[in-house]
Amino acid sequence: MREKRGAVKRAQLSIFMILGVLLLLAGIVWFAIINATERSSPVPREAAPLNAFITACVKDAGDAAMRQIGYTGGYADIPQSIAADSTSYLRAGPIDSLRQPYWWHDGVSSVPPLDFIREEAERMAAREFASCIDNLSAFRQTYNIAALREPIARVSFNEKDVSVSMSYPIHAATKDNATTFSQDSFEASLPIRFTRIYGLATTLMEREDKDAFIEHRTIDLMAMDENTIPLSGMEFDCSPRVWQQDAVRQRIQELMSVNLPFIKVQGTPYSTTQYVPQPEGEKETFGNSYYAQHYLWDLGAGEFGGLRTAFTYDPRWPMVFNARPGSNGLLKAEPQQGADILSKICLNIYHFTYDLSFPIKVDVIDDTPQQPYVFSFAFKASIDHNQPSRGNTGYALFDQEDTIVSDEYCANKDVEATVLTVDNTTGDPVKGVNLTFVCGRYSCDMGQTEWFGFGAAAGIVERFPRCVNGVLKAKAGGYLGSSQFMQTEMDGTTTLVFLTPTKEISAIKVVKHPLSNPGQAQLPSASETASIVLAAKDSEFKSYTLSPSSATLPLQFLTDTQHTYHVSIRLLTDEEVTGGYEGDWTPSLAQLQGAESITLHAVQQATGTDEEQFAFMSDLGTHSAKVPLPQLT
């Protein structure tokens, strides 16, 4: 009987334990549902239209930024250093926004890094967002709204999409204060696989530098049309052979424009029906065609996730063309006649070499989103004496000036460091230098340098935020901007910043001279603009300007020592090149130090055919010798 009562008690205890566990599980599920509901619906119903509008603006702004990045090959805004140099970009359309800076040109690799592109997208997204919301004017009759600061965009390139986060703290309340709404940031996602797209684009550019694929295909095309494009030959003929250089160039351009678009990339989807079959012979398929053997480009990187590529060459784009030996626009092969009994036999041996430089545009296309995304970039192909010429002589620097300022990061300064600023030429201290410390995404204004020790030195002693690989940037009037690495891991370090002195000249005058009468000087017309580039021949220093210009863009010269500059000028009328100048110039330090203005000279040919204008620009260096060197006054 006692055992029976014990068994009943144990059974009751088990039931209570089971019920307790069930109640605990029910509570967990209940709170999970409540929390999930709260997370999915944080916006009051009355504020839902405002939240939806802001979120839509985030998405539209991010999309606009990414489309612009796609149009230009990685830029939200074309840098002034590129816009002022017409040889460094491809004008791929009738409007300025369709300028595409070259990823490679004239021996310089200029592929924008992914971090640079992200910051370009963030800057444009913030700008487009501010325009879209229009200070929330459409909602101010319904809400009292306080925006606590200007919008700051954060863009992340993910494997499958691009996420945009807009930091834009606002507080809103209905007019009767019955409903309030506060939010710090707004999110949106774009179905753009930019990481994968950029990976294909940069892989293709790296392999072009290594394989010279475009140059080899162009040389093949030239060799296949020996009647129109002479290379090397031997003929038993007593008649001279003559070719028009313009006709040869036009034929090369025609062959490229027709054939280069058939280039396919292994690992991307492509049509096997789009190729030019042989006019006769056995039945041809793409697999056994010339195009499958020579126009299928293996980048050695496997599959690219369904991305497509397209290659474009347009004969209207500028081409540098030089053929030798040649004169007066002609290529000639003169026969050599035998002697004595061989007097009636003539041997005509010829060998011509060509230099070509021309743009290629590549589109990387993602068809998977509802609205396909296209990323376009351009580069120059280069042929020297019938051989590919893709040696890199330098790399472009991408100065990410508009780094996002973070008050939170910059406020956390706990490492004391000394920075001294010194003239690189005289060794004298330099006062009034603006210093900026950059660590990754964050930029901190560190103030200006002041005198130390009654003028014995100039610098600052400040606390810096911690950073292993920071960059210290220095700017001062009369000096070249400086950037150098700086570690802020321990107290008491001293960093020396050496500044190179410069001379700026804002009074710029351009005089043009007709080729037919170089002694005659004329001022450019109101519709003409001069693009001016000065490049020091012994360093990577360049200075750019436009004349006339709505902005103050002075020409800058190095004054640490005497330098020789290559002067490149292009006279532009509606972005069509009508004249220019190419030549070297060595101003003395005394001339620069006393100068207040500069006069630059350019040579211009009277209007002629496209072929005549092309020939004139191809020999611009020779024509430039007929006009005066730049003059400092």
TABELBEL-V357432 format. One record per backbone hydrogen bond with DSSP energy under -0.5 kcal/mol. NH is the residue of the N-H (numbers start at 1). CO is the residue of the C=O. E is the energy in kcal/mol with one decimal. If there is no record, write none. Layout:
BEGIN
NH:CO:E / NH:CO:E
END
This chain:
BEGIN
5:1:-2.1 / 6:2:-2.0 / 7:3:-2.0 / 8:4:-2.0 / 9:5:-2.1 / 10:6:-2.3 / 11:7:-2.0 / 12:8:-2.6 / 13:9:-2.5 / 14:10:-2.2 / 15:11:-2.1 / 16:12:-2.5 / 17:13:-2.3 / 18:14:-2.4 / 19:15:-2.8 / 20:16:-2.4 / 21:17:-2.4 / 22:18:-2.5 / 23:19:-2.6 / 24:20:-2.3 / 25:21:-2.7 / 26:22:-2.7 / 27:23:-2.3 / 28:24:-2.3 / 29:25:-2.6 / 30:26:-2.6 / 31:27:-2.7 / 32:28:-2.2 / 33:29:-2.5 / 34:30:-2.4 / 35:31:-2.8 / 36:32:-2.7 / 37:33:-2.5 / 38:34:-2.5 / 39:35:-2.7 / 40:36:-2.4 / 41:37:-1.3 / 42:39:-0.5 / 47:44:-1.0 / 48:44:-0.7 / 48:45:-1.0 / 51:47:-2.4 / 52:48:-2.9 / 53:49:-2.3 / 54:50:-2.3 / 55:51:-2.5 / 56:52:-2.4 / 57:53:-2.0 / 58:54:-2.0 / 59:55:-2.1 / 60:56:-2.7 / 61:57:-2.9 / 62:58:-2.4 / 63:59:-2.4 / 64:60:-2.6 / 65:61:-2.2 / 66:62:-2.4 / 67:63:-2.4 / 68:64:-2.1 / 69:65:-2.4 / 70:66:-2.0 / 71:67:-2.2 / 72:68:-2.0 / 73:69:-1.1 / 74:69:-2.0 / 82:79:-1.1 / 83:79:-2.8 / 84:80:-2.2 / 85:82:-1.6 / 86:84:-0.6 / 88:85:-2.1 / 90:100:-2.8 / 91:89:-0.5 / 92:90:-1.3 / 92:98:-1.9 / 98:95:-1.7 / 99:96:-1.8 / 100:90:-2.9 / 101:72:-0.5 / 101:99:-0.6 / 102:88:-2.1 / 103:378:-3.3 / 105:108:-1.9 / 108:105:-2.3 / 109:107:-0.5 / 109:394:-2.3 / 110:103:-3.3 / 110:108:-0.5 / 112:110:-0.6 / 117:113:-2.2 / 118:114:-2.5 / 119:115:-2.2 / 120:116:-2.2 / 121:117:-2.7 / 122:118:-2.4 / 123:119:-2.3 / 124:120:-2.2 / 125:121:-2.6 / 126:122:-2.3 / 127:123:-1.7 / 128:124:-3.1 / 129:125:-2.5 / 130:126:-2.1 / 131:127:-1.7 / 132:128:-2.3 / 133:129:-2.6 / 134:130:-1.3 / 135:130:-0.5 / 136:133:-1.8 / 137:133:-0.5 / 137:134:-1.7 / 139:136:-1.6 / 140:137:-0.8 / 142:139:-1.1 / 143:139:-2.6 / 144:173:-3.2 / 145:143:-0.7 / 146:171:-2.6 / 148:146:-0.6 / 148:169:-2.8 / 149:169:-0.5 / 152:167:-1.8 / 154:165:-2.5 / 156:163:-2.5 / 158:156:-0.8 / 158:161:-2.3 / 162:190:-2.5 / 163:156:-2.1 / 164:188:-3.1 / 165:154:-2.9 / 166:186:-3.0 / 167:152:-3.1 / 167:165:-0.7 / 168:166:-0.9 / 168:184:-2.0 / 170:183:-2.4 / 171:146:-2.0 / 172:181:-3.4 / 173:144:-1.6 / 174:179:-2.4 / 175:142:-1.3 / 177:174:-2.5 / 181:172:-3.2 / 183:170:-1.8 / 186:166:-1.7 / 188:164:-1.9 / 190:162:-3.2 / 192:190:-2.5 / 193:191:-0.5 / 194:192:-1.9 / 195:158:-0.9 / 197:193:-2.3 / 198:194:-3.4 / 199:195:-1.8 / 200:196:-2.0 / 201:197:-2.3 / 202:198:-2.7 / 203:199:-2.0 / 204:200:-2.4 / 205:201:-2.0 / 206:202:-2.5 / 207:203:-2.3 / 208:204:-2.1 / 209:205:-2.0 / 210:206:-1.4 / 211:207:-4.3 / 212:208:-2.3 / 216:212:-2.5 / 217:213:-2.1 / 218:214:-2.1 / 219:215:-2.6 / 220:216:-2.3 / 221:217:-2.2 / 222:218:-2.2 / 223:219:-2.2 / 224:220:-1.4 / 225:222:-1.0 / 228:225:-0.6 / 229:225:-2.8 / 230:228:-0.6 / 233:350:-2.2 / 235:348:-2.4 / 237:235:-1.2 / 241:333:-2.1 / 243:331:-2.5 / 245:329:-2.6 / 248:244:-2.1 / 249:245:-2.7 / 250:246:-2.6 / 251:247:-2.0 / 252:248:-2.2 / 253:249:-2.6 / 254:250:-2.3 / 255:251:-2.5 / 256:252:-2.3 / 257:253:-2.5 / 258:254:-1.7 / 259:255:-2.4 / 260:256:-2.2 / 262:259:-2.1 / 263:260:-1.9 / 264:295:-3.0 / 266:264:-0.5 / 266:297:-2.9 / 268:265:-1.7 / 275:273:-1.1 / 277:275:-0.8 / 289:286:-1.2 / 293:289:-1.3 / 294:290:-2.1 / 295:291:-2.6 / 297:264:-3.3 / 297:295:-0.7 / 298:296:-0.6 / 299:297:-0.8 / 304:267:-1.8 / 307:304:-1.4 / 308:365:-2.9 / 310:363:-1.7 / 312:361:-2.4 / 317:314:-2.3 / 320:357:-2.8 / 321:319:-0.6 / 322:355:-2.0 / 324:353:-2.3 / 327:330:-1.9 / 330:327:-1.8 / 331:243:-2.7 / 333:241:-2.7 / 334:332:-0.5 / 336:347:-2.4 / 337:335:-0.5 / 338:342:-0.8 / 338:345:-2.4 / 342:339:-2.6 / 343:340:-2.0 / 345:342:-2.0 / 346:344:-0.5 / 347:336:-2.7 / 348:235:-3.8 / 348:346:-0.5 / 349:347:-0.7 / 350:233:-2.4 / 352:231:-3.4 / 353:324:-2.6 / 355:322:-2.8 / 356:383:-2.1 / 357:320:-1.6 / 358:381:-1.8 / 359:318:-0.7 / 360:379:-2.6 / 361:312:-2.4 / 362:377:-3.1 / 363:310:-2.7 / 364:375:-2.9 / 365:308:-2.9 / 365:363:-0.6 / 366:373:-2.7 / 367:365:-0.6 / 372:370:-0.7 / 373:366:-1.9 / 375:364:-2.7 / 376:70:-3.0 / 376:374:-0.6 / 377:362:-2.3 / 378:101:-0.6 / 379:360:-2.1 / 380:104:-2.7 / 381:358:-3.2 / 383:356:-3.2 / 384:387:-3.3 / 386:354:-2.2 / 387:384:-1.1 / 389:382:-2.6 / 393:107:-3.5 / 393:391:-0.6 / 394:107:-1.3 / 396:109:-2.9 / 399:397:-0.9 / 400:398:-0.9 / 401:399:-2.1 / 403:400:-0.5 / 403:401:-1.6 / 407:405:-0.6 / 410:406:-2.6 / 411:407:-1.7 / 412:408:-0.6 / 412:409:-1.2 / 413:411:-1.5 / 414:412:-0.7 / 414:464:-1.2 / 415:464:-1.8 / 416:414:-0.5 / 417:462:-2.8 / 418:493:-2.9 / 419:460:-2.5 / 420:495:-2.6 / 421:458:-2.2 / 422:497:-3.0 / 423:428:-3.3 / 424:499:-3.4 / 427:423:-1.8 / 430:421:-2.1 / 431:429:-0.5 / 432:449:-2.2 / 434:475:-3.0 / 435:447:-2.6 / 436:473:-2.4 / 437:444:-2.8 / 438:436:-0.5 / 438:471:-3.0 / 439:442:-2.4 / 442:439:-2.2 / 443:404:-1.0 / 444:437:-3.0 / 446:435:-2.4 / 446:444:-0.6 / 447:435:-0.6 / 449:433:-1.4 / 450:459:-2.7 / 452:457:-3.6 / 455:452:-0.7 / 456:452:-1.1 / 456:453:-1.0 / 457:452:-1.6 / 459:450:-2.6 / 460:419:-2.1 / 462:417:-2.1 / 464:415:-3.5 / 466:412:-0.5 / 467:488:-0.7 / 470:467:-0.5 / 470:486:-1.2 / 471:438:-2.7 / 472:484:-3.2 / 473:436:-3.3 / 473:471:-0.6 / 474:482:-2.8 / 475:434:-2.0 / 479:476:-1.7 / 480:500:-3.0 / 482:474:-2.5 / 484:472:-1.8 / 486:470:-2.6 / 488:467:-2.6 / 492:416:-1.6 / 493:416:-0.7 / 493:490:-0.7 / 495:418:-2.9 / 497:420:-3.1 / 498:496:-0.6 / 499:422:-2.9 / 499:497:-0.5 / 501:499:-0.5 / 502:478:-2.6 / 503:557:-2.5 / 505:555:-2.6 / 507:596:-0.7 / 508:506:-1.2 / 509:598:-2.5 / 511:600:-3.0 / 512:522:-3.1 / 513:602:-2.3 / 515:604:-2.5 / 517:514:-1.1 / 518:515:-0.6 / 520:517:-2.3 / 522:512:-2.4 / 524:510:-0.7 / 528:525:-1.6 / 529:572:-2.5 / 530:547:-3.0 / 531:529:-0.5 / 531:570:-2.7 / 532:530:-0.5 / 532:545:-2.6 / 533:568:-2.4 / 534:543:-2.7 / 535:566:-1.7 / 536:541:-2.0 / 537:564:-2.8 / 539:536:-0.8 / 543:534:-2.5 / 545:532:-1.8 / 547:530:-2.2 / 553:551:-1.0 / 555:505:-2.5 / 557:503:-2.4 / 559:501:-2.4 / 565:585:-3.2 / 566:535:-3.0 / 567:565:-0.7 / 567:583:-3.5 / 568:533:-2.5 / 568:566:-0.6 / 569:581:-2.5 / 570:531:-2.1 / 571:579:-2.8 / 572:529:-3.4 / 572:570:-0.6 / 573:576:-2.4 / 574:527:-0.6 / 576:573:-1.9 / 578:571:-2.9 / 579:571:-0.9 / 580:603:-2.4 / 581:569:-2.0 / 583:567:-1.7 / 585:565:-2.4 / 587:585:-0.5 / 592:588:-2.0 / 593:589:-2.7 / 594:590:-1.4 / 595:592:-1.1 / 598:507:-2.3 / 599:631:-2.7 / 600:509:-3.2 / 602:511:-2.4 / 603:580:-2.8 / 604:513:-2.7 / 605:578:-0.9 / 613:609:-2.5 / 614:610:-2.4 / 615:611:-2.4 / 616:612:-2.1 / 617:613:-2.3 / 618:614:-2.2 / 619:615:-1.1 / 619:616:-0.5 / 620:617:-1.4 / 622:619:-0.5 / 623:619:-1.9 / 624:620:-2.4 / 625:621:-0.7 / 625:622:-0.7 / 626:623:-1.8 / 627:624:-1.6 / 631:599:-2.5 / 633:597:-2.3
END
